[in-house]
Amino acid sequence: MTSSPPDTHFGVLAGLLGILPGCAAPDLCTEGVFAFMEDGKTWEQGDEREDDRDSEDLRLEDGDEVHICPGEWTVELSAFLDGGGAATISGAEDGSSGFVNGGVHGIFYTSGPGHLTVKNLFFRDGLILELSRAAGFAAVMDEVTLESVVIEGNTAFSGGGLSLGPSSEVTIRNSRVVNNRAEMAGGGAALPYGFSRLVSENTDWGSGEDDNTPDDIAITDDFDEVLGSWSFGDNAPFVCSWEDRTCE
C-alpha cells in the first residue's frame, strides 16, 4: 500500500495566486513548465514520444539551482554536472513536486563529477528492465545528497528504488524509501555497487505493508549473486560500503 499522492491541485492554485513555496520566481511555473532557474531558463514537458515517455536532460553548471514546479510530472530526467562543482534540484517545500511513471527507462538519472543535492521531491511508480539502474533514482555521480525525498512504489530487476553507480557516495536524510521491489537480485529499496557508499540518516526504509521487497539493501557482485542483504525500519542510521560488503 502506498501513501496518498500529494494534492496536485496545489500547483494550479499556486500558479493563480503567484505562490510557490521554496521557489523564488513563481510566475515561471506556467502551463507545461515543470522546472525553471532564476535566470529565466525553463524546461517544459513535451508531447509523448513513440515509446510513451518524455525524456529531458538537465545540463547543469556549478552553482545552478533548479526548481521543480508542483505536480506529478511524467518526465524522465537525466541530470549532468559535466564541469564538476555543486548544484541543487528542489521541489516545493510542501512536498507537492515530483515524478511518476518512468515507463521502462526509470525516472531520474544523475551522471558526472561533482555534488548534486536533490530535495523536496517524490519519485513514484517507476519501472525499468535494466540490471544496473533503479526505477526510481539512479546515482552515477561523485556525490549525491537526497534531502526530504520520497522514493516509493518503484520496480526494477535489482535495486528498485535507488541504485548507486561506480564510486558514488549517496547521503539520504529525512526521507522515505518504501514499497519498492526488486524482481531478481534483491535490494528492493537500494543497490550499491562498484565501490559506492550509501549513508542513511533519519530515513524510513519501510515496514509491514510499506516494506520493500525482498529486502531493503543488497550488495551484489555482478547484479546476480547477492553477497549480502539487509533490512531496516523507520529512522534507520547506517552506512553501506560496497568495498567492505557491509551495511551497518
C-alpha positions as CSV (number, residue, x, y, z in Angstrom):
1,M,0.0,0.0,0.0
2,T,1.4,3.4,-1.0
3,S,0.9,6.6,0.7
4,S,-1.6,9.1,-0.7
5,P,-0.2,11.3,-3.5
6,P,0.2,15.0,-2.9
7,D,-2.6,17.3,-3.8
8,T,-1.8,18.2,-7.4
9,H,-4.4,20.9,-7.3
10,F,-2.0,22.9,-5.3
11,G,0.1,23.6,-8.5
12,V,-2.9,25.2,-10.2
13,L,-3.7,27.3,-7.1
14,A,-0.1,28.3,-6.7
15,G,0.0,29.5,-10.3
16,L,-3.1,31.6,-9.9
17,L,-2.0,33.2,-6.7
18,G,1.7,33.5,-7.6
19,I,2.7,31.5,-4.5
20,L,5.2,28.7,-4.8
21,P,6.9,27.5,-1.5
22,G,10.6,27.1,-1.9
23,C,10.8,28.9,-5.3
24,A,11.9,32.5,-5.9
25,A,10.1,33.1,-9.2
26,P,6.6,31.5,-9.1
27,D,5.5,33.2,-12.3
28,L,7.8,30.9,-14.3
29,C,5.6,27.9,-13.4
30,T,3.2,28.4,-16.3
31,E,1.2,25.6,-18.0
32,G,3.5,22.8,-19.2
33,V,6.6,24.1,-17.4
34,F,7.9,21.6,-14.9
35,A,11.2,23.2,-13.9
36,F,13.0,26.6,-14.0
37,M,16.0,28.5,-12.8
38,E,16.0,32.1,-11.5
39,D,17.8,33.3,-14.6
40,G,14.7,32.6,-16.6
41,K,15.6,29.2,-18.1
42,T,12.7,26.8,-18.1
43,W,12.0,23.2,-19.1
44,E,8.7,22.1,-20.4
45,Q,7.0,18.7,-20.5
46,G,6.7,17.8,-24.2
47,D,4.4,15.5,-26.1
48,E,4.8,11.8,-25.5
49,R,7.2,10.1,-27.9
50,E,6.6,6.8,-29.7
51,D,7.8,4.9,-26.6
52,D,5.4,6.8,-24.3
53,R,7.9,8.9,-22.4
54,D,9.2,12.4,-22.3
55,S,12.9,12.5,-21.7
56,E,14.7,15.7,-20.7
57,D,18.3,16.4,-19.9
58,L,19.3,19.0,-17.2
59,R,22.8,20.2,-18.2
60,L,24.0,21.9,-15.0
61,E,26.9,24.1,-14.0
62,D,28.5,24.8,-10.7
63,G,26.1,26.9,-8.5
64,D,22.9,26.2,-10.5
65,E,19.7,25.8,-8.6
66,V,16.8,24.2,-10.5
67,H,13.2,24.5,-9.1
68,I,10.6,21.8,-9.9
69,C,7.1,23.1,-10.1
70,P,4.2,21.5,-8.1
71,G,2.6,18.5,-9.8
72,E,3.1,14.8,-10.7
73,W,5.3,15.0,-13.8
74,T,5.8,12.1,-16.1
75,V,9.1,13.3,-17.4
76,E,12.2,11.0,-17.3
77,L,15.0,13.3,-16.2
78,S,18.8,13.0,-16.6
79,A,20.9,15.5,-14.6
80,F,24.6,16.1,-15.6
81,L,27.3,18.2,-13.9
82,D,29.8,18.0,-16.7
83,G,32.2,20.5,-15.2
84,G,32.0,19.4,-11.6
85,G,31.1,21.7,-8.8
86,A,27.8,21.7,-6.9
87,A,24.2,22.1,-8.0
88,T,20.7,21.8,-6.4
89,I,17.4,20.5,-7.7
90,S,14.5,21.1,-5.4
91,G,10.7,20.9,-5.3
92,A,8.1,22.9,-3.4
93,E,8.6,22.7,0.4
94,D,5.1,21.2,0.9
95,G,6.2,18.1,-1.0
96,S,3.9,18.6,-3.9
97,S,6.6,18.3,-6.6
98,G,7.7,15.0,-8.1
99,F,7.9,12.5,-10.8
100,V,5.9,9.3,-11.6
101,N,5.7,6.5,-14.1
102,G,9.2,6.1,-15.6
103,G,8.0,3.6,-18.3
104,V,10.8,1.2,-18.9
105,H,13.6,3.7,-18.6
106,G,13.5,4.8,-15.0
107,I,12.5,8.2,-13.5
108,F,15.7,10.1,-12.5
109,Y,19.3,9.5,-13.6
110,T,22.4,11.5,-12.5
111,S,25.9,11.3,-14.0
112,G,29.2,13.1,-13.9
113,P,31.6,14.6,-11.4
114,G,30.6,17.0,-8.6
115,H,27.9,17.1,-5.9
116,L,24.2,17.2,-6.6
117,T,21.7,18.0,-3.9
118,V,18.1,16.8,-4.6
119,K,15.4,17.8,-2.1
120,N,11.6,18.1,-1.5
121,L,10.7,15.7,-4.4
122,F,9.0,12.3,-4.8
123,F,9.8,9.5,-7.3
124,R,6.9,7.0,-7.6
125,D,5.8,4.1,-9.7
126,G,8.8,3.7,-12.0
127,L,9.5,0.5,-13.9
128,I,12.8,-0.4,-15.5
129,L,14.2,-3.5,-17.2
130,E,17.9,-2.9,-16.9
131,L,20.1,-4.8,-14.4
132,S,22.2,-1.8,-13.3
133,R,19.7,1.0,-12.8
134,A,17.0,1.7,-10.3
135,A,13.5,2.6,-11.5
136,G,13.2,5.5,-9.0
137,F,16.6,7.2,-8.7
138,A,19.9,6.2,-10.2
139,A,23.0,8.0,-8.9
140,V,26.1,7.7,-11.1
141,M,27.8,10.9,-9.8
142,D,30.6,11.5,-7.4
143,E,28.3,12.8,-4.6
144,V,24.6,13.0,-4.2
145,T,22.6,14.3,-1.3
146,L,18.9,13.4,-1.1
147,E,17.0,15.5,1.5
148,S,13.3,15.1,2.3
149,V,12.5,12.9,-0.7
150,V,10.1,10.0,-1.1
151,I,11.1,7.0,-3.3
152,E,8.1,4.8,-3.4
153,G,6.5,2.0,-5.4
154,N,9.3,1.5,-8.0
155,T,10.2,-1.8,-9.5
156,A,13.4,-3.0,-11.2
157,F,15.4,-6.2,-11.7
158,S,17.7,-5.0,-8.9
159,G,17.6,-2.0,-6.6
160,G,14.0,-0.9,-7.3
161,G,14.1,2.4,-5.6
162,L,17.7,3.6,-5.6
163,S,20.9,2.5,-7.3
164,L,24.4,3.8,-6.7
165,G,26.9,3.7,-9.6
166,P,30.7,3.1,-9.5
167,S,32.4,5.1,-6.8
168,S,29.3,7.2,-6.0
169,E,28.6,8.4,-2.5
170,V,24.9,9.0,-1.7
171,T,23.7,10.5,1.6
172,I,19.9,10.3,2.2
173,R,18.3,12.0,5.1
174,N,14.9,12.9,6.5
175,S,13.3,10.8,3.7
176,R,11.1,7.7,2.9
177,V,12.2,4.8,0.8
178,V,9.2,2.4,0.9
179,N,7.3,-0.2,-1.0
180,N,9.9,-0.7,-3.8
181,R,10.6,-4.0,-5.4
182,A,13.5,-5.9,-6.9
183,E,12.5,-8.8,-9.2
184,M,15.8,-10.6,-9.4
185,A,18.8,-9.9,-7.2
186,G,17.4,-8.4,-4.0
187,G,17.7,-4.8,-2.8
188,G,14.1,-3.7,-3.2
189,A,15.0,-0.3,-1.8
190,A,18.6,0.2,-2.9
191,L,21.5,-1.4,-4.7
192,P,25.0,-0.1,-4.0
193,Y,27.7,-1.4,-6.5
194,G,31.1,-0.7,-7.8
195,F,32.9,0.9,-4.8
196,S,29.9,3.0,-3.9
197,R,28.8,4.1,-0.4
198,L,25.3,4.8,1.0
199,V,24.8,6.8,4.1
200,S,21.3,6.8,5.7
201,E,20.2,9.5,8.3
202,N,16.8,9.7,9.9
203,T,15.2,7.9,6.9
204,D,12.2,5.4,6.9
205,W,13.0,2.2,4.9
206,G,9.6,0.7,5.3
207,S,7.9,-1.9,7.4
208,G,4.7,-4.0,7.2
209,E,2.6,-3.1,4.2
210,D,5.1,-0.4,3.2
211,D,8.2,-2.7,3.3
212,N,10.5,-3.1,0.4
213,T,10.7,-6.5,-1.3
214,P,12.5,-8.8,-0.9
215,D,14.7,-6.6,1.4
216,D,15.9,-3.1,1.7
217,I,19.6,-3.2,0.7
218,A,21.5,-5.7,-1.4
219,I,25.2,-5.8,-2.4
220,T,25.9,-7.9,-5.5
221,D,28.9,-8.9,-7.4
222,D,27.5,-8.9,-10.9
223,F,23.9,-7.9,-10.4
224,D,23.0,-11.6,-10.0
225,E,24.8,-13.1,-7.0
226,V,23.8,-11.4,-3.7
227,L,26.8,-11.0,-1.4
228,G,24.8,-9.6,1.4
229,S,21.3,-8.1,2.1
230,W,19.9,-6.1,5.0
231,S,16.5,-4.7,6.1
232,F,15.8,-1.7,8.3
233,G,12.8,0.2,9.6
234,D,12.0,3.8,10.5
235,N,14.7,6.3,11.5
236,A,17.5,3.9,10.5
237,P,21.0,5.3,10.6
238,F,23.5,3.1,8.8
239,V,26.4,3.1,6.3
240,C,26.6,0.7,3.4
241,S,30.0,0.1,1.8
242,W,30.3,-2.0,-1.4
243,E,34.0,-2.4,-1.0
244,D,33.7,-3.8,2.5
245,R,30.5,-5.7,1.7
246,T,28.9,-4.3,4.8
247,C,25.7,-2.4,5.7
248,E,25.7,-1.4,9.4
